[in-house]
Amino acid sequence: MVVGSFTVEQVSAFPPARLWKGGILDAHNLIPKVLPEVIASITIIEGYGGVGSIREMKFTEAIKDITQLKDCINVVDDEKHVFKYTVIEGGFIGLKLKSYSFETCLEPAGDNGSISKLTVEYDTMDGQSLTDADVNMIKGGIIGMAKAIEGYLQANPDAYA
């Protein structure tokens, strides 16, 4: 059951294919590299990174009240650049949420750039929508991660090309 959802849209100077390779397909390697102060590791603990795979993300002490989360990959569409996963353990599960999932869609835009649309669907513990503060905190994390990935791609023009 979905109680609420929200979408974060970001414009990028990088094409969808490059963001897809780095930020989605190689996220388990790239994200801990670009955000070492927040993400200690991302490990594929079951599967090979495709649909049905389970990943574990461990956070540093910079993240209060949450040490890790596990997610299950639901969709990997290389052609349409759509990626969806559901958090199955840890994270906000049991704290504020019963369940939540993320869907990212990368679309071409402008001069070889892209628009990234990330939709979060969630079911809260109390059946009420998340507060604006909770939504803004999650959005801030998403935007921070995207900016870190783009910073890496800018500094490393041959990476994921």
Order of alpha helices (4+ residues) and beta strands (2+ residues): beta-alpha-alpha-beta-beta-beta-beta-beta-beta-alpha
